[in-house]
Amino acid sequence: MKFNKEQIQILQDIIYSRRDVRGHNFLDKKIPKDDLEKILLSASHAPSVGYSQPWKFILIDDESIKKELRENFDIENEKAKKIFKNKKTYEDLKLEGIMEAPLNIAVFYEYDDEAVLGMTSQKKMGEYSVVCAVQNMWLMARALGIGLGWISILDEKKVLKTLNAPKNTKLIAYLALGYVDKFYDEPELKTLKWNDEKTLDECVLKNRWQ
């Protein structure tokens, strides 16, 4: 399949418009089954090392489970506040949307007992494959007008216990999904000047690290 200039521009617009959505932006509106399927199918079409497709997705809408995970976040967030105590902005940040989002998705990497093509030297390639799946979900969600937030301030062991995950799994991402009141023109942390934006020239080297 060959893509024309208009289609390429649309893809670029979706990539540039992707945002990490926070709890204060989610609306109390369920995601239609067809749209959720599109998001999950996009994930399943991500590249995976050795065509291993090592991902598992747990869809969470049970309020008691979400509450337990929110308590997990609160404990970890208090620890983070001490680390970023010199950045007053941190206190004002809304860093999750576990309770506000109508749907949470826990994304796991599932270990394979057998050798996987492409993982004999770099053992984490399976985990990176799952990260590719998350990016696909993020872009499809944005194209559908659905917000997605990646919540990383969680104790992984507690999440595994809460979700009764088997021992051969690793939590890669905990996501909050839902419709939003708006998508920001710029990433929120960029607007708040949390970090300076890097130029492309700062990120690209030639031949060797110099």
Secondary structure, 3 states (H helix, E strand, C coil): CCCCHHHHHHHHHHHHHCCECCHHHECCCCCCHHHHHHHHHHHHCCCCHHHCCCEEEEEECCHHHHHHHHHHHHHHHHHHHHHCCCCCHHHHCCCCCCCCCCEEEEEEEECCCCCCCCCCCCCCHHHHHHHHHHHHHHHHHHHCCEEEEECCCCCHHHHHHHCCCCCCEEEEEEEEEEEECCCCCCCHHHHCCCCCCCCHHHHCCCCCCC
